[in-house]
């Protein structure tokens, strides 16, 4: 009878040990899953800052420089005035021959603002006579 009670006690202890081991393993797995989920949500909830930058290979003067593929950018070509454009004698922003364009810079539309500048310069017959004024709001976190 004492042997039987001892055997029951040992079996009971083994079952408790097995249950607690299974429970600990289950809790560790749950913690790992929650850690991955929270990490993914944190990464995905941030605005994609650099996803809009296109990556092109560079040829010519800067071809020897090695950049990380995500840090490369496409440089805009030089825009020069046509022969029919009046030359700007002064370098003052108050020159009356300049065309002044004011743009608001907004964090959400920064890519669009840069595209607009590029478009104005590309389609202008006198791009050297265009003067841009960029305005940023105080509360905007640029």
Residue pairs with C-beta under 8 A, 6 or more apart in sequence:
50 70
52 111
53 70
53 73
54 73
54 74
55 69
55 70
55 72
55 73
56 72
56 73
56 74
57 72
58 65
58 72
58 75
76 118
76 121
79 121
79 122
79 124
79 127
79 128
80 127
80 128
81 87
81 125
81 126
81 127
81 128
81 129
82 125
82 126
84 125
85 125
85 126
85 128
85 129
86 97
86 126
86 129
88 95
88 97
88 98
88 128
88 129
89 95
93 131
97 129
98 129
98 130
98 131
99 126
99 129
99 130
99 131
100 131
100 133
101 120
101 130
101 131
101 132
101 133
102 132
102 133
102 134
102 135
103 113
103 116
103 117
103 132
103 133
103 134
103 135
104 113
104 134
104 135
104 136
104 137
105 113
105 134
105 135
105 136
105 140
105 142
106 113
106 137
106 140
107 140
107 141
107 142
110 142
113 134
117 132
120 127
120 130
121 127
121 130
124 130
136 142
